[in-house]
Amino acid sequence: MNLEMMAKTAEKLIIDNSPTILTGVGIVGTVATAYLSHQAALNSRFVMARLDQQKARKEALEGEGDGLPVSTKDVFKATWQLYVPPVAVGALTVSSIFMANKINLQRAAALAAAYTISQDKHKEYRDKVLEKIGVKREEEARAEIAQTRINEHPPSKEGQILIIDGTDVLVLDQFTGRYFKSSMEKLKKSENIINNRINQHGYASLGDFYEEVGLPSVSMSEEVGWDSGEMLELLITSALSPQGVPCISIDFNVKPIRRPYGHVRAM
């Protein structure tokens, strides 16, 4: 590896990790600013005491004076340079934190834009598939995909106790790969509740849906969801576990998108 390649590799590494680096600089800068401010304050007291002593000696020798402490103007002239380091480090600290936040926001915006484009392409592709092969064949293909996923990620033994109230069966959430127990009726009811919430509030999160079906939230649950432009539409498919147990597979016709800024979850 020549020097040019090493330099490019180092540059890419720094750019990729710039938010972390800037956050580290901000943390170190905060500690350094506090320390330097403390040192400046101590040195300032020492300078002020020395100025008072010099003024007192001068007044004693000259036999006249006002007997007052050194003026604020004189103190500022004698001590302002002491505060240059903490002010400079503080400014660098604020700038580092600001830049780290700015880079993170830019990357989040770029990721959201890329996700939106991907979602649009997926919808366009699915619409074209429906047009070419028809709804029935598309449903059959979706059922085969769901069956493959269940075969590759079968439910645990604990999850194979299916009958709860005579209607609940095992359900695979394809979005997170988790199993839970529910029924067709409950799933459709949850879908209607979420869409009603979207109509009332303009938005509902993935966490809202998981709460309705009885699934714990995941890290992204409150960050993504659906709005009035793209309502929740469940794709429900029947399948069998590798043991021959009836299962339901659910997916979203429209994937949840990043929630709008300022959204507050409806109670």
C-alpha positions in Angstrom: 0.0 0.0 0.0 1.6 3.3 -1.1 1.4 6.6 0.8 -1.4 7.9 -1.5 -3.7 4.9 -0.8 -2.9 5.1 3.0 -3.8 8.8 2.9 -7.1 8.1 1.1 -7.9 5.3 3.5 -7.2 7.5 6.5 -9.3 10.3 5.0 -12.3 8.0 4.4 -11.9 6.6 8.0 -12.0 10.1 9.4 -15.0 11.1 7.3 -17.0 8.0 8.1 -16.3 8.4 11.9 -16.4 12.2 11.9 -19.5 12.4 14.3 -17.8 10.1 16.8 -14.5 12.0 16.5 -16.3 15.4 16.9 -18.3 14.1 19.9 -15.0 13.0 21.5 -13.5 16.4 20.8 -16.6 18.0 22.4 -16.3 15.8 25.5 -12.5 16.5 25.9 -13.1 20.2 25.2 -15.8 20.4 27.9 -13.4 19.0 30.5 -10.5 21.2 29.2 -12.7 24.3 29.2 -13.7 23.7 32.8 -10.0 23.1 33.9 -8.7 26.1 32.0 -11.4 28.4 33.3 -10.5 27.3 36.9 -6.9 28.0 36.2 -7.6 31.4 34.7 -9.8 32.3 37.7 -7.0 31.3 40.1 -4.4 33.3 38.2 -6.7 36.2 37.9 -7.1 36.4 41.7 -3.3 36.3 42.0 -2.9 39.1 39.5 -5.6 41.2 41.2 -4.0 40.7 44.6 -0.6 41.8 43.2 -2.2 44.9 41.6 -3.8 45.8 44.9 -0.4 45.5 46.7 1.3 47.6 44.1 -1.4 50.3 44.3 -1.2 50.3 48.1 2.7 50.6 48.1 2.5 53.4 45.5 -0.1 55.3 47.6 2.0 54.8 50.7 5.2 56.2 49.0 3.4 59.1 47.5 1.3 59.8 50.6 -1.9 60.1 48.7 -4.6 57.9 47.1 -8.3 57.1 47.2 -7.8 53.8 49.2 -10.1 52.0 46.8 -9.3 48.6 45.1 -7.8 48.6 41.6 -10.4 49.6 39.0 -12.3 47.1 36.9 -10.7 48.6 33.7 -7.2 48.0 35.1 -8.1 44.4 36.2 -9.5 43.7 32.7 -6.3 45.0 31.1 -4.1 42.8 33.3 -6.2 39.6 33.2 -8.0 39.3 29.8 -5.2 37.3 28.3 -5.6 34.6 31.0 -9.1 33.9 29.7 -8.2 33.5 26.0 -7.3 29.7 26.3 -10.6 28.7 28.0 -12.7 30.9 25.6 -10.9 29.4 22.5 -11.3 25.9 23.8 -14.9 26.5 24.6 -15.6 27.9 21.2 -13.9 24.8 19.6 -16.0 22.5 21.9 -19.3 24.2 20.9 -18.3 24.0 17.2 -17.4 20.3 17.5 -20.8 19.5 19.1 -22.7 21.6 16.6 -20.8 20.0 13.6 -21.4 16.4 14.9 -25.1 17.1 15.3 -25.2 18.7 11.8 -23.5 15.7 10.2 -25.8 13.2 11.9 -28.9 15.2 10.8 -27.6 15.3 7.2 -26.9 11.6 7.2 -30.3 10.9 8.7 -31.9 13.0 6.0 -30.0 11.3 3.3 -30.9 7.9 4.7 -34.6 8.9 4.8 -34.4 10.1 1.2 -32.8 6.8 0.1 -35.4 4.8 2.0 -38.2 6.8 0.3 -36.7 6.2 -3.1 -36.3 2.5 -2.3 -39.9 2.3 -1.1 -41.2 4.0 -4.3 -39.2 1.6 -6.4 -40.5 -1.3 -4.5 -44.1 -0.1 -5.0 -43.5 0.5 -8.7 -42.0 -3.0 -9.0 -44.9 -4.7 -7.1 -47.5 -2.8 -9.2 -45.8 -4.0 -12.4 -45.6 -7.6 -11.1 -49.4 -7.4 -10.4 -50.0 -6.1 -13.8 -47.9 -8.8 -15.5 -48.8 -11.9 -13.6 -52.1 -11.0 -11.9 -53.3 -10.8 -8.3 -53.8 -14.5 -7.8 -50.2 -15.5 -9.0 -48.8 -12.6 -6.9 -50.5 -13.9 -3.8 -49.2 -17.4 -4.6 -45.7 -16.1 -4.9 -46.1 -14.1 -1.7 -47.3 -17.2 0.1 -44.3 -19.2 -1.1 -42.0 -16.5 0.1 -43.7 -16.5 3.5 -43.5 -20.3 3.7 -39.8 -20.1 2.9 -39.2 -17.6 5.7 -41.1 -19.7 8.2 -39.1 -22.8 7.1 -35.8 -20.9 7.5 -36.8 -19.4 10.8 -39.3 -21.8 12.5 -41.0 -20.8 15.7 -39.5 -21.9 19.0 -41.0 -24.8 20.9 -42.5 -22.4 23.4 -44.4 -20.7 20.6 -46.1 -23.9 19.3 -48.8 -23.9 21.9 -51.3 -22.4 19.5 -54.8 -22.5 20.9 -55.6 -19.8 23.4 -59.3 -18.9 23.0 -60.1 -21.2 20.1 -59.2 -18.7 17.4 -55.6 -17.5 18.0 -52.8 -19.0 16.0 -49.1 -18.4 15.5 -48.3 -15.3 13.5 -44.9 -14.3 11.9 -44.2 -10.6 11.6 -42.0 -10.6 8.6 -40.8 -7.0 9.3 -39.0 -8.0 12.5 -39.0 -11.8 12.2 -40.9 -12.3 15.4 -43.7 -14.7 16.2 -46.7 -13.9 18.3 -50.3 -15.3 18.8 -53.3 -13.6 17.2 -56.2 -14.2 14.7 -57.3 -12.9 11.4 -60.1 -10.9 13.1 -57.7 -9.3 15.6 -55.2 -8.4 12.9 -57.8 -6.7 10.8 -59.2 -4.9 13.8 -55.7 -3.6 14.7 -55.2 -2.5 11.1 -58.5 -0.5 11.3 -57.6 1.0 14.6 -54.3 2.2 13.3 -55.8 3.7 10.1 -58.5 5.4 12.2 -55.7 6.9 14.3 -53.9 8.1 11.1 -57.2 9.7 9.9 -57.6 11.5 13.3 -53.9 12.5 13.9 -52.3 12.3 10.5 -49.8 9.7 11.6 -49.4 6.4 13.5 -46.1 4.7 14.5 -45.0 1.1 14.1 -45.0 1.0 17.9 -48.7 1.9 17.8 -49.4 -1.1 15.6 -47.2 -3.5 17.7 -49.1 -2.3 20.9 -52.4 -3.1 19.3 -51.3 -6.7 18.3 -49.5 -7.3 21.7 -45.9 -7.2 20.5 -43.2 -5.4 22.4 -41.7 -2.4 20.7 -38.3 -2.5 19.0 -35.7 0.2 18.7 -37.1 1.7 15.5 -40.8 1.4 16.5 -41.3 5.0 17.4 -39.2 6.3 14.6 -41.2 4.9 11.7 -44.8 4.6 10.8 -47.5 5.6 8.3 -49.2 8.9 7.5 -52.4 10.0 5.6 -50.6 9.6 2.3 -49.8 5.9 2.8 -52.1 4.1 5.2 -51.3 0.8 6.9 -52.2 -2.2 4.7 -51.5 -5.7 6.0 -50.5 -8.4 3.6 -51.8 -11.6 5.4 -50.7 -15.0 4.2 -51.4 -18.5 5.5 -48.6 -21.0 5.9 -47.4 -24.0 7.8 -44.5 -24.4 10.3 -42.0 -27.2 9.5 -44.0 -29.3 12.0 -47.2 -28.8 10.0 -48.7 -26.3 12.4 -50.9 -23.6 10.8 -49.3 -20.1 10.8 -50.2 -16.7 9.6 -47.5 -14.5 8.0 -48.0 -10.7 8.0 -46.1 -8.0 6.1 -46.8 -4.4 5.2 -47.9 -3.4 1.7 -46.4 0.0 2.4 -43.3 -0.2 4.6 -43.3 2.2 7.6 -41.4 5.5 6.9 -39.6 7.8 9.3 -42.0 9.8 11.3 -42.4 13.5 10.7 -40.6 15.9 13.1 -42.5 16.8 16.2 -44.9 13.8 16.1 -46.3 12.9 19.5 -47.7 9.5 20.0 -51.4 9.5 20.4 -52.7 8.1 23.7 
